[in-house]
């Protein structure tokens, strides 16, 4: 039985306070369950990844979400084009592996691009819902291949495809190189955090042809069988469970320790306990690995609001540490004629998300040849240029008791509470007025990046019962002379507010 200790929402521990005497010290797992309701309900003895793993990840703040696979050959969204598609299209899709040959792929160049963009980590799709593995899995499944290439008599006779049993992996493509291995190796070389995505669904696999509980994904699997249940064919049922266990064991055993396992989707209700057992297996293989909660619920370490941003630090839709995932274009994967949001959109959302206590992964997908579009790179580097100046306000920060003031100011703080960062999403004019902030006596307030004499210039300021007023130098009224194009950051040694609740 897990002991759960409930803490008052918004409670802050201030310097000089100590734990109440006479109480038994909590284990780290009990502390995490007290802090995060979404951690509760696991088996006794189960331990989540822990504070050290969470702290490292929460220091990174910003990363890249990469969707890349056989769907990129036709410039399709990852797997979703299979939904309710005709059998003929499914055959076309499931033979794209024979044309996937990304000869321009360079893992080192990917990492260099991320570093220029100020990204500290990434998540890469090892297997999406279509079932194709971007590493040389040893597991096998029923598949098809194109038996001929355009011979008229074969097309007319219908013998375009033939059945086969293959790994359905990168080794079945003309490329025949371990893409996951190349990416992991490059990431370690360049010091980037590593996240691997894995989808519980497999719409290509005969053994995963079961009906989804809600019916939404029914008929998407190439071998969908509405009569297939645990009772109707126990051997087939156990095979899809075994296959996932074997594939995840490969990922968690063959590439050394990594940081994030981003699980996606779910199994049918009858297999829920089996999915929990998969989570426990992964935990034994890599105890410090942060796992996304999808499919494994309370056994996961973090959750990912997808295409939306929590409204505040107290948004009840999140009950675990969180990371927003949001595609900059119209899809997670590369589309030939995609329309991308501007770099300013990425940056403003990054600031807003970090001020609320979350991480942010913006999603782009490379082209089928392994290269990135110039429009993608421009947006990534736009944010990177800002972070070169203002990274102290993002990396290794934590939330201030109130994350905002008005519509255009967001707050973050250093982990040691020494500095408060006031980030102005809109240029403040000739003075910045902060009603909720009290500066310490003799504090030196600076604007990050404003160095007229090669060092940060200390700004004039004053405060009274109405708040803090910071004077903005006349020189900076010229946009060309400001340290960045967007979102200006003021570093303040502020008095920690003694409040019981935060927003």
ABEGO torsion letter per residue (X at the ends): XBBBBBBBBGBBBBBGBBBBBGBBBBBAAAAAAAABAAABGBBBGBBBAEAAAAAAAAAAGBBBBBBBBAAAAAGBBBGAAABGBBAAAAAAAAAAAAABBBAABBAAAAAAAAAAAGBABBBBBABBAAGBBABBBABBBBBBBBABBGBAAAAAAGBABBBBBBAGBAAABAAGBBAAAAAAAAAAAAGBBBBBBBBABBAABAAAABBBAAGAABGABAABBAABBAAABAAAAAAAAAAAAAAAAAAAAAAEBBABBBBBEBBBAAAAAAAAAAAAAAAAABAABBBBABGAEAABABBBBBGBBBABAABAABABBBBBBBBABABABBBAABBBBBAAAAAAAAAAAAAAGBBBBBBBBBBAAGBBBAAAAAAAAAAAAAAAAAAAAABGBBBBABABBEAABBBBBBAAGABBBBBBABBAEABBBBAABBBBBGBBBBBBGBBAAGBBBBBBBBBBAAEBBBBBBAAAABAAABABABGBBBBBBBBBBBBABBX
